[in-house]
Amino acid sequence: MIWKKPKIEYIGDIAVIKAPFNNINEEEVTKLANEILEKNKFIKSVFLAATPVIGELKVRDYRYLAGENRSETIYKEHNCMFKVDIKKVFITPRLSYEHLRIAKLVNEGERIINMFAGAGLFSIIIAKKSKPKIVHSIDINPDAYKYMVENIEINKVKDIVFPYLGDAKEVIEKKLLNSSDRILMPLPDKALEYVRYAISAIEKIGYIHLYLHVSAKKDEFLNKAEELTKKELEKYNIEYKIINSKEVRPVGPRLYQVVVDVYIEKN
Ligand SMILES: C[S@@+](CC[C@H](N)C(=O)[O-])C[C@H]1O[C@@H](n2cnc3c(N)ncnc32)[C@H](O)[C@@H]1O
């Protein structure tokens, strides 16, 4: 098999080498790790992404390659700071554009729920860049929750962002029914299944942002994402309008992450 040059992702002072999992050239990867350390004085550790992002918690295995054997770092995005351990919580700079796009859609005084918040990136960036009244920020991963709590402190948004540890559907059913104006669902595995809880959390009218993984040809994946969303929304007693759908990032061969922005009115 031909050795394809791997991609490199920078998260704070950690570099992550992403090579095809079934075609790792050990010698080349070690050489590359050392080159990264030599050329980038701000990079202190290099890891190899050893698996895709897997499981409910959306974390992956990493293999230490060079520099300090440390997986915790401070990642900066849109003038906010996020403490994360790349081995314990989901984190990618590839959502950076999307974090800001959503923040710019938020109107003053909005009440927001981030159902799958990870280390709090959407929630904190919204709190810093827009003027929401409150952002309820939920994650089921205890490590993500721990970092989210710390990141809320670090970014001084304690009076706006409220962290919850638990399953988003249970948190909504127990505490947040009919409470909010905008719901973020940045977990493609569960977005469609959890739409009913997102709807139940909207007070009367509001917006839902669904993140989906869609397998289709390049010119068909947006249509497919909208069709899947409509099929789910048709089940509920609501009026709705899909106001936008767009590619977030390619995630595999003929596999795309898509965001669908929906306006809904409850009857
Ligand atoms: C793709 S990551 C979120 C990324 C994050 N929003 C960001 O911008 O970096 C999805 C998150 O959903 C969490 N999760 C999975 N199932 C959940 C559930 N039922 N309720 C709440 N959180 C859940 C995972 O622990 C993970 O942190």
The ligand as an ORCA input file, in Angstrom:
! r2SCAN-3c Opt
* xyz 0 1
  C     -19.135     15.430     19.194
  S     -18.975     15.617     20.920
  C     -19.440     17.299     21.222
  C     -18.492     18.293     20.710
  C     -18.610     19.654     21.322
  N     -19.953     20.184     21.184
  C     -17.586     20.594     20.700
  O     -18.000     21.537     20.036
  O     -16.391     20.366     20.895
  C     -20.422     14.824     21.520
  C     -20.539     14.816     23.028
  O     -21.803     14.255     23.373
  C     -21.664     13.565     24.606
  N     -22.811     12.657     24.744
  C     -23.007     11.445     24.174
  N     -24.219     10.970     24.498
  C     -24.820     11.908     25.287
  C     -26.079     12.011     25.917
  N     -26.989     11.053     25.798
  N     -26.365     13.123     26.636
  C     -25.445     14.114     26.763
  N     -24.223     14.062     26.199
  C     -23.915     12.999     25.453
  C     -20.292     12.926     24.523
  O     -19.780     12.649     25.799
  C     -19.482     13.989     23.760
  O     -18.783     14.825     24.642
*
